[in-house]
Amino acid sequence: MNPNKGGFMGKKDIVTKDMIKEIGRDISMYMLGIDIQSEVELVDKEWTRVEKRESDIVFKYDKKIVHIEIQNDNHARMELRMLRYLTDILFEYQGYEVSQHLIYIGKKNCNMKEQIEQNRLSYSYDIIDIRDISCEGLLYHTHPSAVALSILCDFEGKDEQIVVNTILKRIRELTIDDDIEYQNYLEKVTLLSANRELEENVKKGATMLAIDIKNIPFYQDGLQDGRKEGSKSTLEKVVIGMLNFNVDIEIIQKVSGLSVEQIENLKKDKTKS
């Protein structure tokens, strides 16, 4: 992908080499199903015959090489370009097992070829359209990087703002004791969101999340009254308010003490009213 065309790999002032390494490892593990247990080493080399492309992710571990190409648009001869990369990698790393993957993040339908069968040559690589991957699997992963990557995946018809809010809340939960780490992942999500035109959704979600509902007076008063007096009316109002903010039911359950069934009933009542 041409760095001048934008996208999350094109902004060199934001996406550092460490972040590229982190995203590359996570993409491999969470999207490509590659089991990586050892440390990875980012290969930062300008191939002698191929133009240097900052968006390439090439790293090695054990005796294996993983090459991931992030593509934001359709390239007419992508199969030849990938083959050129393969030969350059093999010249440099003889005896390594090489796997190549193109992850397509563009808006148009992917129509690139993934193999070459001609002149006694049989070559292929993997093409993954990230929109074909359900965000659910990554959204509820225990690693915040995987959650961040879910913003590029298939929302499966769900409301965009609700999904974005859930992504940010999941990352906040996973980095609850480290504000710096949370800001790092928020920056990553913001960068990734540009490829789906969700920047405003992320801004809105981040602003909403910055309001700690547990510190709001009406929340504390309502929670205390509802629990001490045995009256659910005030507590239910608080829960309805949280539902209006699209707070996850799991989170509401934890802070309110209500069952999932009770919360679902309140949600139905709210919809009817």
C-alpha positions as CSV (number, residue, x, y, z in Angstrom):
1,M,0.0,0.0,0.0
2,N,1.4,3.4,-0.9
3,P,2.1,5.3,2.3
4,N,1.0,8.5,0.6
5,K,-2.5,7.1,0.1
6,G,-3.3,7.2,3.8
7,G,-4.4,4.2,5.9
8,F,-3.2,2.9,9.2
9,M,0.2,1.8,7.8
10,G,0.8,5.0,5.9
11,K,1.2,7.5,8.8
12,K,4.8,7.0,9.7
13,D,4.6,9.6,12.5
14,I,2.0,7.5,14.3
15,V,2.7,3.9,13.4
16,T,6.1,3.2,14.8
17,K,8.1,0.1,13.9
18,D,7.2,-1.4,17.3
19,M,3.5,-1.0,16.6
20,I,3.9,-2.6,13.1
21,K,5.6,-5.5,14.8
22,E,2.8,-5.8,17.3
23,I,0.1,-5.6,14.8
24,G,1.9,-8.1,12.5
25,R,2.1,-10.6,15.3
26,D,-1.5,-10.1,16.4
27,I,-2.8,-10.3,12.8
28,S,-0.9,-13.6,12.4
29,M,-2.2,-15.1,15.6
30,Y,-5.8,-13.8,15.6
31,M,-6.7,-13.6,12.0
32,L,-4.4,-16.0,10.1
33,G,-4.4,-18.7,12.8
34,I,-0.6,-18.9,13.0
35,D,0.5,-20.2,16.4
36,I,3.5,-18.1,17.5
37,Q,4.9,-19.0,20.9
38,S,8.4,-17.5,20.5
39,E,9.7,-14.0,20.2
40,V,9.4,-12.4,16.7
41,E,12.0,-10.3,15.0
42,L,10.9,-7.6,12.6
43,V,12.8,-7.7,9.3
44,D,13.6,-4.1,8.3
45,K,15.4,-4.5,5.0
46,E,15.2,-2.8,1.7
47,W,15.1,-5.5,-0.9
48,T,17.6,-5.0,-3.6
49,R,15.3,-5.6,-6.6
50,V,12.0,-4.4,-5.1
51,E,11.0,-0.9,-4.2
52,K,11.0,-0.3,-0.4
53,R,7.4,-0.3,0.8
54,E,6.9,0.9,4.3
55,S,3.5,-0.9,4.7
56,D,5.1,-4.4,4.4
57,I,5.2,-6.5,7.5
58,V,7.9,-9.1,7.4
59,F,9.1,-10.9,10.6
60,K,10.8,-14.1,11.5
61,Y,10.6,-16.6,14.4
62,D,12.3,-19.9,14.7
63,K,13.1,-20.9,11.1
64,K,10.0,-19.3,9.7
65,I,9.2,-16.1,7.8
66,V,5.8,-14.4,7.8
67,H,5.2,-11.8,5.2
68,I,1.9,-9.8,5.4
69,E,1.0,-7.3,2.9
70,I,-1.7,-4.7,3.8
71,Q,-3.6,-3.6,0.7
72,N,-6.1,-0.7,0.6
73,D,-6.9,-1.0,-3.1
74,N,-6.8,-3.6,-5.9
75,H,-3.5,-4.0,-7.6
76,A,-3.7,-5.4,-11.2
77,R,-0.5,-7.5,-10.9
78,M,-0.5,-8.3,-7.2
79,E,0.4,-11.9,-7.7
80,L,3.6,-10.9,-9.5
81,R,4.5,-8.4,-6.8
82,M,4.1,-11.1,-4.1
83,L,6.2,-13.5,-6.1
84,R,9.0,-10.9,-6.3
85,Y,8.8,-10.5,-2.5
86,L,9.1,-14.3,-2.1
87,T,12.2,-14.6,-4.2
88,D,13.9,-11.7,-2.4
89,I,13.1,-13.2,0.9
90,L,14.3,-16.7,-0.1
91,F,17.6,-15.2,-1.4
92,E,18.2,-13.6,2.0
93,Y,16.8,-16.4,4.2
94,Q,17.7,-19.8,2.6
95,G,16.2,-22.7,4.4
96,Y,13.3,-20.7,6.0
97,E,9.7,-21.7,5.6
98,V,7.9,-18.7,4.2
99,S,4.2,-17.9,4.4
100,Q,2.7,-15.0,2.6
101,H,-0.6,-13.3,3.3
102,L,-2.3,-10.3,1.8
103,I,-4.9,-8.7,4.0
104,Y,-7.3,-6.5,2.0
105,I,-8.9,-3.6,3.9
106,G,-10.3,-1.6,1.0
107,K,-13.9,-0.6,0.4
108,K,-14.3,-2.1,-3.1
109,N,-14.7,-5.8,-3.7
110,C,-11.3,-7.6,-3.8
111,N,-10.5,-8.9,-7.3
112,M,-6.8,-9.6,-7.1
113,K,-5.4,-12.9,-8.2
114,E,-3.8,-15.2,-5.6
115,Q,-1.9,-17.6,-7.8
116,I,0.2,-18.0,-10.9
117,E,0.0,-21.1,-13.0
118,Q,2.1,-20.7,-16.2
119,N,5.5,-21.5,-17.7
120,R,5.8,-24.6,-15.4
121,L,5.4,-22.2,-12.4
122,S,2.9,-23.0,-9.7
123,Y,2.7,-20.3,-7.0
124,S,0.1,-19.1,-4.6
125,Y,-0.4,-16.9,-1.5
126,D,-3.3,-16.2,0.8
127,I,-5.7,-13.3,0.3
128,I,-7.9,-12.4,3.3
129,D,-10.6,-9.8,3.0
130,I,-10.8,-8.5,6.5
131,R,-14.5,-7.7,6.0
132,D,-15.2,-11.4,5.8
133,I,-13.9,-11.9,9.3
134,S,-16.5,-11.5,12.1
135,C,-15.5,-8.9,14.7
136,E,-17.0,-11.0,17.4
137,G,-14.0,-13.4,17.7
138,L,-11.6,-10.5,18.2
139,L,-14.0,-8.2,20.1
140,Y,-14.1,-10.5,23.1
141,H,-10.5,-11.7,23.0
142,T,-8.5,-11.2,26.1
143,H,-5.7,-9.3,24.3
144,P,-6.4,-5.5,23.7
145,S,-4.5,-5.6,20.3
146,A,-6.9,-8.2,19.0
147,V,-9.9,-6.1,20.2
148,A,-8.4,-3.1,18.4
149,L,-8.1,-5.0,15.2
150,S,-11.8,-5.9,15.3
151,I,-12.7,-2.4,14.1
152,L,-11.7,-3.4,10.6
153,C,-13.8,-6.6,10.6
154,D,-17.4,-7.4,9.8
155,F,-19.9,-5.8,12.2
156,E,-22.5,-8.1,10.8
157,G,-25.2,-5.4,10.5
158,K,-24.9,-4.2,14.1
159,D,-25.1,-0.5,14.8
160,E,-21.6,1.0,14.2
161,Q,-21.6,3.3,17.2
162,I,-22.6,0.5,19.5
163,V,-19.8,-1.8,18.1
164,V,-17.2,1.0,18.4
165,N,-18.4,1.8,21.9
166,T,-18.0,-1.9,22.8
167,I,-14.5,-2.0,21.3
168,L,-13.4,1.0,23.4
169,K,-15.0,-0.3,26.5
170,R,-13.4,-3.7,26.1
171,I,-10.0,-2.1,25.7
172,R,-10.6,0.0,28.7
173,E,-11.5,-3.1,30.7
174,L,-8.3,-4.9,29.6
175,T,-6.1,-1.9,30.4
176,I,-7.9,-0.7,33.5
177,D,-4.8,-0.3,35.6
178,D,-2.7,1.3,32.9
179,D,-3.9,4.7,31.4
180,I,-0.8,5.0,29.2
181,E,-1.5,1.6,27.6
182,Y,-5.1,2.5,27.1
183,Q,-4.2,5.7,25.3
184,N,-1.8,3.7,23.2
185,Y,-4.6,1.4,22.1
186,L,-7.0,4.2,21.7
187,E,-4.5,5.8,19.3
188,K,-4.3,2.6,17.4
189,V,-8.1,2.2,17.1
190,T,-8.3,5.8,15.9
191,L,-5.7,5.1,13.3
192,L,-7.4,1.9,12.1
193,S,-10.8,3.6,12.1
194,A,-9.8,5.9,9.2
195,N,-10.0,2.8,6.9
196,R,-13.7,2.4,7.7
197,E,-14.6,6.1,8.0
198,L,-15.4,5.6,11.7
199,E,-13.2,8.4,13.1
200,E,-16.2,10.3,14.5
201,N,-17.6,7.2,16.0
202,V,-14.4,6.6,17.9
203,K,-14.3,10.2,19.1
204,K,-17.8,10.0,20.3
205,G,-17.2,6.7,22.0
206,A,-14.0,7.8,23.6
207,T,-15.7,11.0,25.0
208,M,-18.6,8.9,26.3
209,L,-16.2,6.4,27.9
210,A,-14.2,9.2,29.6
211,I,-17.3,9.9,31.7
212,D,-17.0,7.6,34.7
213,I,-20.6,6.8,35.4
214,K,-19.7,5.3,38.7
215,N,-18.6,8.7,40.0
216,I,-21.7,10.5,38.9
217,P,-23.8,11.5,41.9
218,F,-27.1,10.2,40.6
219,Y,-25.5,6.8,40.1
220,Q,-24.0,6.6,43.6
221,D,-27.2,7.8,45.2
222,G,-29.4,5.5,43.1
223,L,-27.2,2.5,43.7
224,Q,-27.1,3.1,47.5
225,D,-30.9,3.7,47.8
226,G,-31.8,0.8,45.6
227,R,-29.6,-1.7,47.6
228,K,-30.3,-0.4,51.1
229,E,-34.0,0.2,50.9
230,G,-34.8,-2.8,48.7
231,S,-36.5,-0.5,46.2
232,K,-35.5,-1.2,42.6
233,S,-37.1,1.9,41.1
234,T,-34.1,4.3,41.5
235,L,-31.6,1.6,40.6
236,E,-33.6,0.7,37.6
237,K,-33.6,4.3,36.4
238,V,-29.8,4.2,36.7
239,V,-29.7,0.9,34.7
240,I,-32.0,2.4,32.0
241,G,-29.6,5.4,31.8
242,M,-26.7,3.1,31.2
243,L,-28.7,1.3,28.5
244,N,-29.3,4.6,26.9
245,F,-25.5,5.0,26.8
246,N,-25.2,1.6,25.1
247,V,-23.2,0.2,28.0
248,D,-22.7,-3.6,27.7
249,I,-25.2,-5.7,29.7
250,E,-22.2,-7.6,31.2
251,I,-20.8,-4.4,32.6
252,I,-24.3,-3.2,33.8
253,Q,-24.7,-6.6,35.6
254,K,-21.4,-6.2,37.4
255,V,-22.0,-2.7,38.7
256,S,-25.7,-3.0,39.4
257,G,-26.0,-6.5,40.8
258,L,-29.1,-7.2,38.7
259,S,-29.4,-10.4,36.7
260,V,-29.1,-10.5,32.9
261,E,-32.9,-11.3,32.7
262,Q,-33.8,-8.3,34.8
263,I,-31.6,-6.1,32.7
264,E,-33.1,-7.5,29.5
265,N,-36.7,-6.9,30.9
266,L,-35.7,-3.3,31.6
267,K,-34.4,-3.0,28.1
268,K,-37.7,-4.3,26.7
269,D,-39.7,-1.9,28.9
270,K,-37.4,1.0,27.7
271,T,-38.1,0.1,24.1
272,K,-41.9,0.0,24.6
273,S,-41.9,3.4,26.3
